[in-house]
Amino acid sequence: MPYPSLFEPLRLGSITLPNRIIMAPLTRMRAGDGNAPTALNAEYYAQRATAGLIIAEGTAVSQQGQGYPNAPGIYTQAQVDGWKAVTDAVHSKGGRIFLQIAHNGRNSHSSFMPDGTAPVAPSAIPPTLPGFTSDGRQVPIETPRPLRLEEIAPIVASFVLASRKAIQAGFDGVELQASNSHLIDQFLEDGSNTRSDTYGGSIVNRMRFLLEITEGVTAAIGSERLGVRLSPFGQYGGICDSNPMRLFLSIVEELNKRTLAYLHLIEGRGSEIGLGDALHEDALNNAKIFRPHFEGPLISAAAYTSSSASDTVRAETADAIAFGRLFISNPDLVKRIAADRPLSPYDRSTFYGGQEKGYTDYPPSGSRYDPR
Ligand code: FNR
């Protein structure tokens, strides 16, 4: 076998993965009415059930947390029922699946908000992203509304409730979306958080939101069913911090005290959300930097190839590797890497929105996919 160490089992909290090739969370904007997963979504995830672990796409913890048309949620019964069909389909094929729970914060638009007002954020600082309305039109980004202090505890509670609902829906655990400029990340970094209350200012204060959610979810479902995703040094959406090394070291050290199922780090700047095809040459190696500070399982993501994934796991820089775009176009990625077969290229034009095309129609093995 060319890449043996990727094929060694790995214990992640309460589950054991048969291999270390993980499907990264991937927003595909193909949920059905009421942001509920459909039979098509179940088929897509079931096709990828041989992954060591599937981390299902960023899923809003509340209507206020939504930010993309046709992105799923986990706050209504219809959404829980839709996800139950997904987890049943994955489990019946022998797979394991976590749900990434998320709140878009300032990256959203007023058309998603229950009361039609501006999206919420720690501070009134807009992202550098195009805005999308709930019916999919691209519009200028809005300046977010800073959250009032008394609005923060209900958002923490919405993450906790979402984690309970995820377990009801049959997930093996949840991953907190604390990366890529989502609301938790907006609280962490001082380029988006200029609050003067107990949630802003010092690093301890800026970590409070993440750590309250972590404690709440731990009390609800157990830390062995909780993973956290971070994107240290990330720049997506204009996210930035005046001292990212000190900030992220502090976060990792805090998370290390909490016996999580895993810590998931995104590498590199250009490729943090899959927009670049290679890591920036000057990008810091997050897994290398933070590995000595986290004793639990560490997952590394972004721009991996089968050989760089194998090298990273062999070097014990990370315990497992998450693949994003290659899992879109190679439902049987694990089998292909094991057999050293060619990987199908992905069609970027079908990443977001639509139906079967570019979603469930990538051939499971053998021939190269022709996106034309
Ligand atoms: C992403 N990414 C992402 N990240 C995340 O934390 N939650 C999400 O829902 C999404 N959605 C998403 C959709 C699409 C279409 C892409 C391409 C990317 C980032 C993703 O998980 C991964 O970190 C990047 O794709 C980099 O890994 P690869 O693609 O180089 O293996």
Residues whose N, C-alpha, C, O or C-beta is under 5 A from the ligand:
A	BS01	FNR	A24 P25 L26 T27 E57 G58 I266 S271 E272 I273 G274 A301 A302 A303 Y304 A322 F323 G324 R325 L326 F351
